[in-house]
């Protein structure tokens, strides 16, 4: 069974902020209830091309942290196409505590098995991958975050005739695959902006290697670091949902939109600009974030 493209068109929703700039959001979070946003498209060609080869013992292996959107999505894909999945999870201390983690519980319910590795082992993913390829010669090994050439080509599906009407295309950036796909297949007159959730000095070169283009900007939207959630982030996300009816998660899209609002106030975008932000899903992460916030006796994300 192959991964099928969604039947419905993904809506583009207007967001009123400033009369000088017209701001919109493409709701890729609505693409699938469990494989949402960019993850669907980053896995689309990876999975389908692999299954078309008809391996005798198909399986998918990938990498991720405790609350990884990618781990969640890969487990759901495996369940959907009926092949086993294995997650290489960062942090051996999670081995006896994963039952308290909503992301890993969800992945396990989808049939995913886990191997917990030390952070030192996890950093050398090239060595880990070589080891896994020997142990599972027929497996599809998908990199952390799903970023590779097939993922970039899949992200092309996030663009269509409607997206051609915008001056700026904005996306959150983790491993660089989504911005690379948007950049590679955008129109020549469009400016692509990536909002970095992580402090990674290699991103610019990685994006260039995937696209051979440099006409993009990267803006820091980490607000203190990857995975860090400030009270101002929570206030923004909750207010945004109340105003526009759109839920945001606190690691990627939530921080991107907060930064976009700040840039609009600072007149970063020329007057009458049409700005499109891509909602890259990941809403499953809200539950895990709220568990941590609850332990800190802080306000929760609605």
C-alpha positions as CSV (number, residue, x, y, z in Angstrom):
1,X,0.0,0.0,0.0
2,X,1.4,3.4,-1.1
3,X,1.1,6.7,0.7
4,X,-1.7,8.6,-1.1
5,X,-1.8,12.3,-1.7
6,X,-4.7,14.0,0.2
7,X,-8.0,14.5,-1.7
8,X,-8.9,17.9,-0.3
9,X,-7.2,21.2,-1.1
10,X,-5.2,22.7,1.7
11,X,-6.9,26.0,2.6
12,X,-5.0,29.3,2.7
13,X,-6.4,31.4,5.6
14,X,-6.0,35.2,5.8
15,X,-4.8,36.7,9.0
16,X,-5.4,40.4,9.8
17,X,-2.5,42.1,11.5
18,X,-1.5,45.2,9.7
19,X,-3.2,47.1,6.9
20,X,0.2,47.7,5.3
21,X,0.9,43.9,4.8
22,X,-1.5,41.1,3.8
23,X,-0.6,38.0,5.9
24,X,-1.9,34.5,5.1
25,X,-1.3,30.9,6.4
26,X,-1.4,27.7,4.4
27,X,-2.9,25.1,6.7
28,X,-0.7,22.1,6.0
29,X,-1.5,21.0,9.6
30,X,-4.9,19.8,8.2
31,X,-3.4,17.4,5.6
32,X,-3.8,14.4,7.8
33,X,-4.8,13.9,11.5
34,X,-1.6,12.0,12.4
35,X,0.9,12.8,9.6
36,X,0.5,16.5,9.6
37,X,2.2,19.4,7.8
38,X,5.6,19.1,6.1
39,X,6.2,15.6,7.5
40,X,3.6,14.1,5.1
41,X,5.4,15.5,2.1
42,X,8.9,14.9,3.3
43,X,8.0,11.2,3.7
44,X,5.8,10.9,0.6
45,X,8.5,10.1,-2.0
46,X,10.8,8.4,0.5
47,X,8.1,5.8,1.4
48,X,6.5,5.3,-2.0
49,X,9.7,4.9,-4.0
50,X,10.9,2.4,-1.3
51,X,7.7,0.4,-1.4
52,X,7.7,0.3,-5.2
53,X,11.0,-1.6,-5.1
54,X,9.0,-4.4,-3.3
55,X,11.6,-5.4,-0.6
56,X,11.0,-8.8,0.9
57,X,11.2,-7.6,4.5
58,X,10.2,-3.9,4.4
59,X,10.8,-1.7,7.4
60,X,11.5,1.9,8.2
61,X,14.2,3.1,10.6
62,X,14.6,6.7,11.7
63,X,16.0,9.0,14.4
64,X,14.5,11.5,16.8
65,X,14.3,12.9,20.3
66,X,11.7,12.3,23.0
67,X,9.0,14.6,21.6
68,X,9.9,14.4,17.9
69,X,7.2,15.2,15.4
70,X,9.2,13.1,12.9
71,X,9.1,10.0,15.1
72,X,5.4,10.5,15.6
73,X,4.8,10.9,11.8
74,X,7.0,7.9,10.8
75,X,5.2,5.7,13.2
76,X,1.8,6.7,11.8
77,X,3.1,6.2,8.2
78,X,4.3,2.7,9.2
79,X,0.9,1.9,10.7
80,X,-0.9,3.3,7.6
81,X,1.1,1.3,5.0
82,X,1.4,-1.8,7.3
83,X,5.1,-2.1,7.6
84,X,7.2,-2.2,10.9
85,X,9.1,0.9,12.1
86,X,12.1,1.3,14.4
87,X,12.9,4.6,16.2
88,X,16.4,5.3,17.3
89,X,15.7,7.6,20.3
90,X,18.2,10.1,21.7
91,X,18.8,9.6,25.4
92,X,19.3,6.2,27.0
93,X,17.7,7.5,30.3
94,X,14.3,7.4,28.5
95,X,14.5,3.6,28.2
96,X,12.6,3.0,31.5
97,X,10.5,6.2,31.4
98,X,9.1,6.3,27.8
99,X,5.6,5.2,29.0
100,X,5.2,8.7,30.5
101,X,6.0,10.4,27.2
102,X,2.9,11.0,25.0
103,X,4.9,11.1,21.8
104,X,6.6,7.8,22.4
105,X,3.3,6.2,23.7
106,X,1.6,7.3,20.4
107,X,4.5,5.9,18.3
108,X,4.4,2.6,20.2
109,X,0.6,2.3,19.7
110,X,1.3,2.6,16.0
111,X,3.6,-0.4,16.3
112,X,7.0,1.4,16.4
113,X,9.8,-0.3,18.3
114,X,12.5,1.7,20.0
115,X,16.2,1.7,20.6
116,X,17.5,4.2,23.1
117,X,21.1,5.5,22.5
118,X,23.3,7.8,24.4
119,X,23.6,11.4,23.2
120,X,27.2,10.7,22.2
121,X,26.2,7.8,20.0
122,X,23.3,9.7,18.6
123,X,25.6,12.6,17.4
124,X,27.4,10.2,15.2
125,X,24.4,9.3,13.0
126,X,26.6,8.4,10.1
127,X,28.2,5.6,12.1
128,X,24.8,4.5,13.5
129,X,23.3,4.4,10.0
130,X,26.2,2.2,8.7
131,X,25.6,-0.2,11.6
132,X,21.8,-0.3,10.9
133,X,22.3,-0.9,7.2
134,X,24.3,-4.0,8.0
135,X,21.8,-5.2,10.5
136,X,18.7,-4.4,8.4
137,X,19.9,-4.5,4.7
138,X,16.4,-4.2,3.3
139,X,15.2,-1.4,5.6
140,X,14.6,2.2,4.5
141,X,16.7,4.4,6.8
142,X,15.2,7.9,6.9
143,X,17.5,10.7,8.4
144,X,16.5,12.8,11.4
145,X,13.8,15.2,10.4
146,X,13.3,13.3,7.1
147,X,15.6,15.7,5.2
148,X,17.1,14.3,2.0
149,X,16.6,14.9,-1.7
150,X,13.4,12.9,-1.9
151,X,12.0,15.0,1.0
152,X,12.9,18.2,-0.8
153,X,11.0,17.0,-3.9
154,X,8.0,16.1,-1.8
155,X,7.8,19.6,-0.3
156,X,7.1,20.8,-3.9
157,X,3.6,19.5,-3.3
158,X,3.1,22.3,-0.7
159,X,3.3,24.8,-3.6
160,X,0.6,25.3,-6.2
161,X,-1.0,28.0,-8.4
162,X,-2.4,29.8,-5.4
163,X,1.0,30.1,-3.7
164,X,2.4,31.8,-6.8
165,X,0.5,35.0,-5.8
166,X,2.6,35.8,-2.8
167,X,5.7,37.9,-2.5
168,X,7.2,36.2,0.6
169,X,7.1,32.5,1.5
170,X,7.8,31.8,5.2
171,X,8.5,28.5,7.0
172,X,10.0,27.3,10.2
173,X,13.4,25.6,9.9
174,X,14.7,22.6,11.8
175,X,16.8,20.3,9.6
176,X,16.4,22.5,6.4
177,X,14.4,20.1,4.2
178,X,11.2,22.1,4.1
179,X,12.8,25.5,3.3
180,X,14.9,23.7,0.7
181,X,11.8,22.4,-1.1
182,X,10.0,25.7,-1.0
183,X,13.1,27.5,-2.2
184,X,13.8,25.0,-5.0
185,X,10.3,25.2,-6.5
186,X,9.3,28.8,-5.7
187,X,8.9,31.4,-8.4
188,X,11.9,33.6,-9.3
189,X,10.2,36.7,-8.0
190,X,9.4,35.3,-4.6
191,X,11.5,35.7,-1.5
192,X,11.8,32.7,0.8
193,X,12.5,33.2,4.5
194,X,13.3,30.5,7.0
195,X,12.7,31.0,10.7
196,X,15.3,29.0,12.6
197,X,14.1,27.0,15.6
198,X,17.6,25.8,16.2
199,X,21.1,27.4,16.4
200,X,22.8,25.5,13.5
201,X,25.5,27.2,11.6
202,X,25.5,24.5,9.0
203,X,22.0,25.2,7.8
204,X,22.8,27.8,5.1
205,X,25.3,25.4,3.4
206,X,22.9,22.5,3.8
207,X,20.1,24.4,2.1
208,X,22.4,25.5,-0.7
209,X,23.6,21.9,-1.3
210,X,20.0,20.7,-1.6
211,X,18.9,23.6,-3.9
212,X,22.0,25.3,-5.4
213,X,20.2,28.5,-4.5
214,X,21.2,31.3,-2.1
215,X,18.3,33.7,-2.6
216,X,16.8,33.1,0.9
217,X,17.1,34.5,4.3
218,X,17.4,32.7,7.7
219,X,16.1,34.5,10.7
220,X,16.5,33.3,14.3
221,X,13.2,32.6,15.9
222,X,14.4,30.2,18.7
223,X,13.6,32.7,21.5
224,X,16.4,31.5,23.7
225,X,17.1,28.1,22.3
226,X,15.6,25.0,20.7
227,X,12.8,23.5,22.8
228,X,12.8,26.5,25.2
229,X,9.3,27.8,25.8
230,X,9.0,31.3,27.3
231,X,5.9,32.8,28.9
232,X,5.7,35.2,26.0
233,X,5.6,32.3,23.6
234,X,2.7,30.8,25.5
235,X,0.8,34.1,25.6
236,X,1.3,34.6,21.8
237,X,0.1,31.0,20.9
238,X,-3.0,31.2,23.1
239,X,-3.9,34.7,21.9
240,X,-3.3,33.6,18.2
241,X,-5.7,30.6,18.6
242,X,-8.4,32.8,20.3
243,X,-8.1,35.5,17.5
244,X,-7.8,33.3,14.4
245,X,-8.9,29.8,15.5
246,X,-5.6,28.3,14.5
247,X,-3.6,26.1,17.0
248,X,0.2,26.5,17.0
249,X,2.8,24.3,18.6
250,X,5.5,26.0,20.7
251,X,8.7,24.8,19.0
252,X,8.4,25.7,15.3
253,X,5.3,27.4,13.8
254,X,4.3,29.2,17.0
255,X,7.7,30.9,17.3
256,X,7.8,31.6,13.6
257,X,4.5,33.4,13.7
258,X,5.5,35.4,16.7
259,X,8.6,36.5,14.9
260,X,6.6,37.3,11.7
261,X,4.3,39.6,13.8
262,X,7.4,41.3,15.2
263,X,8.8,41.9,11.7
264,X,5.5,43.3,10.5
265,X,5.6,45.8,13.4
266,X,9.2,46.7,12.5
267,X,8.2,47.3,8.8
268,X,10.4,44.5,7.6
269,X,8.1,43.8,4.8
270,X,7.5,46.5,2.2
271,X,4.0,48.1,2.1
272,X,1.4,46.0,0.2
273,X,3.5,42.8,0.5
274,X,1.6,39.5,0.4
275,X,3.2,37.2,2.9
276,X,2.4,33.4,3.1
277,X,3.4,31.4,6.1
278,X,3.3,27.6,6.0
279,X,1.8,25.8,9.0
280,X,4.0,22.7,9.3
281,X,1.9,20.8,11.8
282,X,3.5,19.2,14.8
283,X,0.5,19.8,17.0
284,X,1.1,16.5,18.7
285,X,3.9,18.3,20.6
286,X,1.5,20.4,22.5
287,X,0.6,17.6,24.9
288,X,4.3,17.0,25.8
289,X,5.0,20.7,26.2
290,X,2.1,21.0,28.5
291,X,3.3,18.2,30.7
292,X,6.6,20.0,31.2
293,X,4.9,23.3,31.8
294,X,2.6,21.7,34.3
295,X,5.6,20.4,36.3
296,X,6.9,24.0,36.3
297,X,3.5,25.3,37.5
298,X,3.3,27.5,34.4
299,X,0.4,28.5,32.2
300,X,-0.5,25.8,29.6
301,X,-1.0,26.0,25.9
302,X,-4.7,25.8,24.9
